[in-house]
Amino acid sequence: MQGFSASVCVFCGARPGRDPALVDAAQATGAMLARNRWRLVFGAGDVGLMGEVARSARAAGGACLGVIPQHLMAREAAGRDLSGLVVTETMHERKKVMFANSDALVVLPGGAGTLDEFFEVLTWAQIGLHDKPILLLNAGGYWQPLLALIDHIIAQGFAEPPLRALFSVAEDTAALETGLQACLAPAD
């Protein structure tokens, strides 16, 4: 790849999950990032949806920056054919480096770690620490329970309605691509 026009951080599961459609969505996301010349910034693991996104991006000629804490190097099989690899001391430092090296943040299906990553960048946006776009890929309706929870939090008065405007929801990879193109378009 000749260079990249922007960097997109992808948070997602280090497991593949049970629904093969989610693996397909991860693969489509990686290919889409490479097609648009957006560098993938991810957790450096070669496992689960995380590995699927990265393998697909690399296969399509994309650039990949992996960031992983030392204690996960063996468990997540980090560092295969990456454009760059950053090894951190802690999980918190991993998230900080991924965030700092990204122009937009995308959240694919995942578990507790993915939720932690989403809520951290969402909270940072809520308190004004950043204005980077956050996009949630709701492949197969995976995030519907999360969206209902956020609506519940707002309805119960623990957040204001503008919280929902701090991230956008894409129902498929095509909509994710459109959303990223809109927020990563070069300024005139």
C-alpha positions in Angstrom: 0.0 0.0 0.0 1.4 3.4 -1.0 0.4 5.2 2.2 -2.8 5.9 4.0 -5.1 8.8 4.1 -6.4 8.3 7.6 -6.2 5.8 10.5 -9.2 4.0 11.8 -9.1 2.2 15.2 -11.2 -0.9 15.3 -12.3 -2.4 18.7 -13.7 -5.9 18.5 -13.6 -9.4 19.9 -10.6 -11.5 20.4 -13.0 -14.4 19.8 -14.9 -15.2 16.7 -18.3 -15.5 18.4 -20.9 -18.1 17.3 -22.5 -16.2 14.4 -20.5 -16.7 11.1 -22.0 -13.5 9.8 -20.0 -11.6 12.3 -16.8 -13.1 11.0 -17.9 -12.1 7.5 -18.6 -8.5 8.7 -15.1 -8.4 10.3 -13.5 -9.5 7.0 -15.5 -7.1 5.0 -14.5 -4.3 7.4 -10.8 -5.1 6.9 -11.1 -5.1 3.1 -13.1 -1.9 3.2 -10.5 -0.1 5.2 -7.8 -1.1 2.8 -9.9 -0.2 -0.3 -10.3 3.3 1.1 -6.6 3.6 2.0 -7.3 3.9 5.7 -4.8 2.3 8.0 -6.2 -0.2 10.5 -5.2 0.5 14.1 -6.1 -2.5 16.3 -5.2 -4.6 19.2 -2.5 -6.6 17.3 -4.0 -10.0 17.9 -4.3 -12.6 15.2 -7.3 -14.2 16.9 -11.0 -13.8 16.8 -12.7 -11.0 14.9 -9.6 -8.8 15.6 -7.5 -11.3 13.5 -10.1 -11.5 10.8 -10.2 -7.7 10.3 -6.4 -7.5 10.2 -5.9 -10.5 7.9 -8.5 -9.1 5.5 -7.0 -5.6 5.5 -3.5 -7.1 4.9 -4.7 -9.3 2.1 -6.2 -6.3 0.4 -2.9 -4.4 0.6 -3.8 -2.3 3.7 -1.6 -0.9 6.4 -2.0 -2.2 9.9 -0.7 -0.8 13.2 -1.0 -3.3 16.0 -0.9 -2.3 19.7 -0.6 -5.0 22.4 0.4 -5.2 26.0 3.4 -7.5 26.7 1.3 -9.9 28.8 -1.0 -10.7 25.8 1.8 -11.3 23.2 1.6 -15.1 23.3 -2.2 -15.4 24.0 -3.2 -13.2 21.1 -0.4 -14.2 18.7 0.6 -10.6 17.9 2.8 -9.2 15.2 2.2 -11.2 12.1 2.9 -9.2 8.9 2.0 -5.8 10.4 3.1 -2.5 9.1 3.9 -1.5 12.7 3.7 -3.0 16.2 3.7 -1.2 19.5 4.1 -3.3 22.7 2.8 -1.6 25.8 3.1 -2.3 29.5 -0.6 -2.2 30.3 -4.1 -2.5 28.8 -4.8 1.1 29.6 -1.6 2.2 27.7 -2.7 0.0 24.8 -6.1 1.9 24.5 -4.3 5.2 24.8 -1.9 4.4 22.0 -4.6 3.1 19.8 -6.7 6.2 20.4 -3.8 8.6 19.8 -3.0 7.0 16.5 -6.6 7.1 15.1 -8.7 9.6 13.3 -12.0 7.6 13.8 -13.1 4.8 16.1 -15.1 1.8 15.0 -16.7 -0.8 17.3 -17.4 -4.2 15.9 -19.0 -7.1 18.0 -17.1 -8.2 21.0 -17.2 -8.9 24.7 -16.2 -7.2 27.9 -13.0 -5.7 26.5 -14.8 -4.3 23.5 -17.4 -2.8 25.8 -14.7 -1.3 27.9 -13.1 0.3 24.9 -16.4 1.7 23.6 -17.4 3.2 26.9 -14.0 4.7 27.5 -14.0 6.6 24.2 -17.7 7.4 24.6 -17.1 8.8 28.1 -14.1 10.8 26.8 -16.3 12.4 24.1 -19.1 13.0 26.6 -16.8 15.1 28.9 -15.2 16.9 25.9 -11.8 15.2 25.7 -12.2 14.4 22.0 -14.5 14.8 19.0 -13.3 11.9 17.0 -16.1 10.0 15.2 -17.3 6.8 17.0 -19.1 4.3 14.8 -20.8 1.2 16.1 -21.2 -1.7 13.5 -24.5 -3.3 14.5 -23.9 -6.4 12.3 -26.9 -8.7 12.6 -28.4 -6.5 15.3 -25.6 -7.5 17.7 -25.5 -4.2 19.5 -29.3 -3.9 19.9 -29.2 -4.7 23.7 -26.4 -2.1 24.2 -28.4 0.5 22.3 -31.5 -0.3 24.5 -29.3 0.0 27.6 -28.0 3.4 26.5 -31.6 4.6 25.9 -32.5 3.3 29.3 -29.7 5.2 30.9 -30.9 8.4 29.2 -34.5 7.7 30.2 -33.5 7.2 33.8 -31.7 10.5 33.9 -28.1 9.2 34.2 -27.1 10.8 30.9 -28.5 13.5 28.7 -30.1 12.7 25.3 -27.1 14.2 23.4 -25.1 11.1 24.5 -26.7 9.2 21.6 -25.3 11.8 19.2 -21.8 11.1 20.2 -21.7 7.9 18.2 -23.4 6.6 15.1 -24.8 3.2 14.3 -24.1 1.4 11.0 -26.2 -1.7 10.3 -23.8 -3.2 7.8 -20.3 -2.6 6.4 -21.6 -0.6 3.4 -23.2 1.9 5.9 -20.0 1.9 8.0 -18.0 2.8 4.9 -20.4 5.6 4.0 -20.2 6.9 7.6 -16.4 6.8 7.6 -16.2 8.5 4.2 -18.3 11.3 5.5 -16.2 11.9 8.6 -12.8 11.3 7.1 -13.3 13.3 3.9 -10.4 15.7 3.3 -11.3 19.3 4.1 -11.6 21.6 1.0 
